[in-house]
Amino acid sequence: MLYIFKYFWYSPPPAARNIDACLYVTSVMRNPCYILRYIIYMCALAAALSATGCIEDAVSSSPSDQPSFSTDTVRMGELFTLDASPTHRFVVYNRHDKVMNISEIAFRGDAAGQFRLNVDGQAGSSFHNMEVRPNDSIFVFVEATLAENSADLPVQVLAWIDFRVNGVTSSLPVKATAQDVVRFSGNTRYSTDASLAANRPCFISDSLVVEPGATLTIPAGARLLMHEESEIIVHGTLRIAGTAEKPVSIAGHRTGFVAAQIPYEVMSGQWGGIRFTSTSRSSEILHASIRNSTYGLRLEHAGGDAASPALVAANSVLRNTKGYVVDATLSSVALLGCELAEAAMGVVSLQGGDCTINQCSLSNYYLFSAVGGPLLQVGHYDLENGDSDDGLPAEMPLNLAVANSIFCGYGGDLNVGNFTGFPVTFTNCLLQSAGSNDDNFINCLWEADPGFNIDRHAYIFDYRVGPTSPALEYADPALWGRYATLLGTDINGDARTPSPTAGAYQRPRG
């Protein structure tokens, strides 16, 4: 039948190519041969459609005809209690030649009603007599809102989705981890010294504000889950006291994947950032992972000087921002042993002030837009060029010392400028750009490849140097100065001496 169909479909009479439609129809109707062909064609088509209808109308009753699934387990990952989960999807296949009637789809082991289903666009807790055509499929979507469990540590949650077909039940496990959190709603202001809890994650719905004269301590192992547009605003002092064994984590609250296989882990702009104002003093960030923000660390006329900076950030990971990872205007800041990476505007911006960068890795392979500037944007504070007037001198040069650091990534190493006569030095640094040493660039390696492991398509951003990198044993501990104690170990707690590797990590990959 299919052969006959194809013959008449693809083999019009030769006359069709040479006469108009009316003449063609007339010629066909006067030709008994073509009339016969037409009748045979219509009969063949009717028979094929009738046969197809019979197959589709047949419903399986065999216990051996069971559904198959696109996954063996629905893994929902870590879920924060009382918050709706992301939606997870899987496919139910009928790989048989008859209609499959799923007599029931329902959760088992979910007496509290924490899980929700949507089957082929219909929401509910259970479904009956869902038909799946031969060699066809349906989509099933799973969501959850887990109840609090009064536990500090994560609690494993397990349920099953049962599919009953022809008297046989197939079960698909659903696994999740329920984590209770400490919730902060509205602006939380600290006018006296205080410390956050570390036993449970802290869910920050709005902002934390540290008033002048107050100190907020975030202890080792603490985890801050930041809601959209939430900030940490520091008018006083912030102490992030992480360790290599128990780092502090500050990031957006979403887990799982944005779409397809893009993890929220690499998505910038999920919350505001940490802002240090002109009254902030003596803040410290040790062994922290701060990521997924809009503007990273922003220092706004946060005074101090090279001997007493407004902020010291050491052995920390600062990455994934829509702006700069660190943006300092007329401020004093020391960046020590830090990974500074992945920012749309550029990684670090310094305008005036006193700044130290030592044993850092500056890299930029930002995923979601073109990179807007170099790894390091530097400039002098100049009112004539549009800088704001806060009663400060019209011109204040940048005092910058960069040592033992690596520059590699999109956007170039730094903006081109004339540093002659200004206290701006780069010593024992690896730069990917071409250049030469002079009074400002001392004992630097140019056109150097540190051997980072970067695979943007697989979301791999490994800033440990390669096993044959020129960064190995290239750093000079004599340049650590008064920060020798902080720089004696790296992010992972590995000792840098006796032969320090340039950049944030002492040990190479492998």
C-alpha positions in Angstrom: 0.0 0.0 0.0 2.7 2.4 0.9 4.4 1.7 -2.5 1.2 2.5 -4.4 0.8 5.7 -2.3 4.3 6.8 -3.1 3.9 6.0 -6.8 0.9 8.1 -7.3 2.2 10.9 -5.0 5.5 11.3 -6.7 4.6 10.3 -10.3 2.2 12.8 -11.9 1.5 12.5 -15.6 4.0 14.1 -17.9 1.3 16.4 -19.2 1.3 18.1 -15.8 4.6 19.7 -16.6 3.4 21.3 -19.8 -0.3 22.4 -19.5 -2.2 24.4 -17.1 -4.3 23.0 -14.2 -7.6 23.1 -16.0 -6.4 21.4 -19.1 -4.6 18.8 -16.9 -7.8 18.0 -15.0 -9.8 17.7 -18.2 -7.3 15.4 -19.8 -7.3 13.2 -16.7 -11.0 12.9 -16.6 -11.2 11.9 -20.3 -8.4 9.3 -19.8 -9.7 5.9 -18.4 -6.1 5.0 -17.5 -5.7 8.0 -15.2 -9.2 7.5 -13.7 -8.3 3.9 -12.8 -5.0 5.1 -11.3 -6.9 7.6 -9.2 -9.4 5.1 -7.9 -6.6 2.7 -6.9 -4.8 5.5 -5.2 -7.8 6.5 -3.1 -8.5 2.9 -2.1 -4.9 2.4 -1.1 -5.0 5.6 1.0 -8.2 4.6 2.7 -6.9 1.2 3.5 -3.7 2.6 5.0 -5.6 5.1 7.1 -8.0 2.4 8.3 -5.1 0.1 9.2 -3.3 2.9 11.1 -6.5 3.7 13.0 -6.9 0.1 14.1 -3.3 0.0 15.5 -3.8 3.3 17.4 -7.1 2.2 18.8 -5.7 -1.0 20.2 -4.9 -0.7 24.0 -2.3 -3.0 25.5 -3.4 -5.3 28.3 -0.1 -7.2 28.6 1.7 -6.9 32.0 5.0 -7.0 30.1 4.1 -3.7 28.3 5.6 -1.2 30.8 6.8 2.4 30.6 10.4 3.4 30.5 11.9 6.7 31.8 14.5 9.2 30.7 16.2 8.9 34.2 16.5 6.3 36.9 16.2 8.8 39.7 14.8 12.4 40.0 17.6 14.2 41.9 16.4 17.5 43.2 19.6 18.4 45.0 19.8 20.7 48.0 16.5 22.4 48.8 16.0 25.1 51.5 13.0 24.3 53.6 9.9 26.5 53.1 11.1 27.6 49.7 9.7 26.3 46.4 12.2 24.2 44.5 13.2 24.6 40.9 11.2 22.5 38.5 12.6 19.1 37.5 11.5 17.3 34.3 11.6 13.7 33.0 10.0 11.8 30.2 7.8 8.7 30.3 8.1 6.6 27.1 5.7 4.1 25.6 8.1 2.0 23.4 5.4 -0.5 22.4 3.1 -0.7 19.3 -0.1 -0.3 21.3 -1.7 2.4 23.3 -0.5 2.3 26.9 -3.0 3.2 29.6 -1.4 4.3 32.8 -4.1 3.7 35.2 -2.5 5.7 38.0 0.4 8.1 38.6 0.9 9.1 42.2 3.5 9.9 44.9 4.3 7.3 47.5 6.1 8.1 50.7 4.9 11.8 50.7 2.3 11.8 53.4 3.0 15.5 54.2 2.3 16.5 50.6 5.6 18.1 50.0 5.9 17.2 46.3 3.8 18.3 43.3 3.3 16.8 39.9 2.4 18.2 36.5 1.7 15.5 33.8 1.5 16.7 30.2 0.3 20.2 31.3 -2.1 19.0 34.0 -1.2 19.8 37.7 -2.3 17.6 40.5 -1.2 15.1 43.2 -2.4 12.0 41.3 -3.6 11.1 37.8 -5.7 8.3 36.4 -6.1 6.7 33.0 -3.4 8.6 31.2 -3.0 7.2 27.6 0.3 7.3 25.8 0.2 6.5 22.0 2.4 3.8 20.5 6.1 4.9 20.4 5.2 8.3 22.0 5.9 9.9 25.3 4.6 12.3 27.9 6.5 14.9 30.1 6.3 14.8 33.9 7.4 17.8 36.0 8.2 17.6 39.7 8.4 20.4 42.3 8.7 20.4 46.1 8.3 22.7 49.1 9.9 20.9 52.0 8.9 21.4 55.6 11.3 22.5 58.3 13.0 19.7 60.2 14.7 21.5 63.2 18.1 20.0 62.2 21.3 21.9 61.6 22.6 19.4 59.1 20.9 18.5 55.9 18.2 15.8 56.0 17.7 13.3 53.2 14.2 13.1 51.8 13.1 10.2 49.6 9.8 9.5 47.9 8.6 7.5 44.8 6.4 8.2 41.9 4.4 5.1 41.1 3.2 4.3 37.6 0.6 1.5 37.5 0.1 -0.1 34.0 -1.8 -3.4 33.4 -1.7 -4.4 37.0 2.1 -3.8 37.4 3.7 -0.8 39.3 6.9 0.8 38.1 8.4 3.2 40.7 10.8 6.2 40.1 12.7 7.4 43.2 12.7 11.1 44.0 15.6 12.3 46.2 16.2 15.7 47.8 18.2 17.2 50.7 16.3 19.4 53.0 18.3 22.2 54.7 16.8 24.4 57.4 18.0 28.1 57.3 18.2 31.1 59.6 16.1 33.8 57.9 16.8 37.5 57.8 13.9 39.6 56.5 14.0 43.3 55.9 17.1 45.5 56.5 19.0 44.0 59.5 21.0 46.8 61.1 23.9 46.2 63.5 24.7 49.2 65.7 26.8 47.1 68.2 29.2 44.3 67.7 27.5 41.0 66.6 28.3 37.7 65.0 26.3 35.5 62.6 25.5 31.9 63.2 27.5 29.2 61.4 25.4 26.1 62.4 22.8 26.8 59.6 22.9 28.8 56.4 21.7 32.4 56.7 19.1 33.3 54.2 19.3 37.1 53.6 16.1 38.4 52.0 17.1 42.1 52.1 20.4 43.6 53.4 22.7 43.5 56.3 23.9 47.0 57.4 26.8 47.5 59.7 26.6 50.9 61.3 29.6 53.1 62.1 31.6 51.9 65.1 30.1 48.4 65.0 31.8 45.2 63.9 29.9 42.3 62.3 31.8 38.9 62.4 31.0 36.1 60.0 32.6 33.0 61.5 34.4 30.1 59.8 32.0 27.7 58.0 29.2 30.2 57.7 27.1 30.2 54.6 25.1 33.3 53.4 22.4 32.8 50.9 21.7 36.1 49.2 18.3 37.0 47.7 17.9 39.2 44.6 19.3 42.7 45.2 20.3 42.0 48.8 23.5 43.7 49.9 26.0 43.8 52.8 26.6 47.5 53.5 29.5 48.3 55.8 29.8 51.7 57.5 31.7 50.2 60.3 33.9 47.0 60.2 33.3 43.6 58.6 35.2 40.6 59.8 34.9 37.4 57.6 36.9 34.8 59.6 37.0 31.8 57.4 39.7 29.1 57.4 41.2 26.8 54.8 39.2 23.9 56.3 36.0 26.0 56.9 35.8 28.8 54.4 32.9 31.3 54.4 30.5 31.1 51.4 28.5 34.2 50.3 26.5 33.7 47.1 23.0 33.8 45.5 20.5 31.5 47.1 19.6 29.5 44.0 20.9 26.0 43.4 20.7 23.7 40.5 20.6 24.9 36.9 19.4 28.0 35.2 18.5 26.2 31.9 19.8 23.1 30.2 23.1 22.4 32.0 24.0 26.0 33.0 24.5 26.0 36.8 23.5 28.9 38.9 27.0 28.7 40.3 28.4 30.5 37.2 25.6 33.1 36.9 26.4 36.6 37.9 23.9 39.2 39.1 22.0 37.1 41.6 22.5 39.6 44.4 24.0 43.1 45.0 27.4 42.8 46.6 29.4 44.0 49.6 29.8 47.8 49.8 32.3 49.6 52.0 31.5 53.3 52.6 33.7 56.3 53.6 33.3 55.5 57.3 34.3 51.9 57.1 37.6 50.9 58.7 39.8 47.9 59.3 37.6 45.3 57.6 39.0 41.8 56.8 38.0 39.0 54.5 39.8 35.7 55.1 39.2 32.4 53.3 35.9 33.4 51.8 34.2 32.5 48.5 32.1 35.5 47.3 30.4 35.0 43.9 27.4 35.5 41.7 27.0 39.2 42.6 26.3 42.3 40.6 29.2 44.5 41.7 31.4 42.3 43.9 33.4 44.3 46.5 32.9 48.1 46.1 34.9 50.6 48.2 33.6 54.2 48.0 36.2 56.6 49.4 37.0 54.1 52.2 40.1 55.9 53.5 43.1 54.5 55.2 46.5 54.1 53.7 49.1 51.5 52.7 50.0 50.9 56.3 46.4 50.6 57.5 44.0 49.7 54.7 40.2 49.9 55.0 40.0 46.3 53.7 42.3 43.3 53.6 41.0 40.4 51.6 43.3 37.3 51.8 43.2 33.8 50.5 39.7 34.2 49.1 37.8 33.5 45.8 36.1 36.5 44.4 34.3 35.8 41.1 31.3 36.0 38.7 30.1 39.6 38.7 28.2 41.8 36.3 30.5 44.7 37.2 34.0 44.4 38.6 35.0 41.8 41.2 36.7 44.6 43.1 35.9 48.3 42.4 37.7 50.8 44.6 37.6 54.5 44.3 40.0 56.6 46.4 40.3 53.7 48.9 42.9 51.7 50.7 42.7 48.0 50.0 45.1 44.9 50.1 44.3 41.9 47.9 46.4 39.0 49.1 46.5 35.4 47.7 43.1 35.8 46.0 41.5 34.3 42.9 39.9 37.3 41.2 38.0 36.2 38.1 35.0 36.3 35.7 33.5 39.7 35.5 31.7 41.5 32.7 33.3 44.9 33.1 36.8 43.7 34.0 38.2 42.1 37.1 39.6 44.9 39.3 39.2 48.7 39.0 41.3 51.0 41.1 40.9 54.8 40.9 43.3 56.6 43.2 44.0 55.4 46.7 46.6 53.0 48.2 46.4 49.5 46.9 48.4 46.3 47.3 48.0 43.1 45.1 50.2 40.2 46.0 50.1 36.5 45.1 46.8 36.9 43.2 45.5 35.3 40.0 43.5 37.8 37.8 41.7 36.0 35.0 38.6 36.6 33.0 36.8 34.1 30.8 33.3 35.6 31.5 30.5 33.6 29.8 27.5 35.8 29.3 28.7 38.9 27.4 31.7 40.5 25.9 34.3 41.6 28.4 34.1 45.3 28.8 37.7 46.1 30.0 41.1 44.8 31.0 41.8 42.5 33.9 43.1 45.5 35.9 41.7 49.0 35.3 43.8 51.7 37.0 43.7 55.4 37.1 44.4 58.5 39.1 41.6 60.3 40.9 40.9 63.5 38.9 38.0 65.9 39.4 38.6 67.6 36.1 37.8 64.3 34.4 34.4 64.0 36.0 35.2 62.3 39.4 32.8 63.3 42.2 33.7 66.2 44.5 33.7 65.2 48.2 35.8 68.0 49.4 38.9 66.1 48.3 41.9 67.4 46.5 41.4 67.9 42.8 44.0 65.3 41.9 45.1 62.2 43.9 47.4 59.7 42.2 47.1 55.9 42.6 49.7 54.3 44.9 49.8 50.7 43.6 52.2 47.8 44.3 51.5 44.5 42.4 53.8 41.5 43.0 53.9 37.7 42.5 50.7 37.8 40.5 49.3 36.3 37.3 47.3 38.1 34.6 45.5 35.9 32.0 42.2 36.1 30.2 40.0 38.2 27.8 40.2 41.9 27.7 43.9 42.5 28.0 46.1 42.7 31.2 45.6 46.4 32.1 44.7 49.7 30.5 47.4 51.5 28.8 48.6 54.5 30.7 51.7 56.5 31.6 52.9 55.5 35.1 56.3 57.3 34.8 57.0 59.1 38.0 54.1 57.6 39.8 54.3 54.9 42.6 52.9 52.1 40.4 55.0 48.9 40.2 54.5 45.4 38.9 57.2 43.0 40.3 57.7 39.3 39.5 54.4 39.1 37.7 53.3 36.9 34.7 51.5 38.8 32.0 50.0 37.4 28.8 50.6 40.6 26.9 53.7 41.6 25.1 55.9 44.2 26.8 59.2 44.9 28.4 60.5 45.7 31.9 61.2 49.3 33.0 61.0 51.3 36.2 57.3 50.3 36.6 57.6 46.7 35.5 60.3 44.9 37.3 61.5 41.3 36.6 58.2 40.4 34.9 57.5 37.6 32.5 55.8 38.8 29.3 53.7 36.7 26.9 53.5 34.0 29.6 51.0 31.2 29.7 50.3 30.0 33.3 48.6 26.8 32.1 45.2 27.3 33.5 42.6 24.7 32.7 39.7 26.5 31.1 36.8 24.9 29.3 33.9 27.4 29.0 31.5 25.0 27.4 31.9 22.5 30.3 32.0 25.4 32.9 35.5 24.5 34.0 37.5 27.4 35.4 40.5 25.9 37.2 43.1 28.6 38.0 45.7 26.4 39.4 48.8 26.6 37.2 49.9 23.8 34.9 52.6 21.3 35.9 55.2 23.0 33.6 54.0 26.6 34.2 56.7 29.4 34.3 54.8 30.5 37.5 56.3 27.6 39.5 58.9 28.9 41.9 58.7 32.3 40.4 57.3 34.3 43.3 59.6 36.1 45.6 58.7 35.9 49.3 60.8 39.0 50.1 58.0 40.9 48.4 55.5 39.8 51.0 56.6 42.5 53.4 54.3 42.8 56.5 51.8 40.4 55.0 54.2 37.4 55.2 52.0 35.7 57.8 48.9 35.9 55.6 50.7 34.9 52.4 52.7 32.0 54.0 49.8 29.7 53.0 47.4 29.7 50.1 43.7 29.4 49.7 43.8 25.7 50.3 46.1 26.0 53.3 49.2 24.8 51.4 52.5 26.3 52.6 54.1 28.5 50.0 57.7 28.3 51.3 60.4 27.6 50.4 59.7 28.0 46.7 56.5 30.0 46.2 54.4 29.7 43.0 53.2 33.0 41.6 49.4 33.4 41.8 46.7 32.3 44.2 47.5 28.6 44.4 50.8 27.0 45.4 50.3 23.5 44.0 49.9 22.9 40.3 47.2 20.7 38.8 47.8 17.0 38.8 
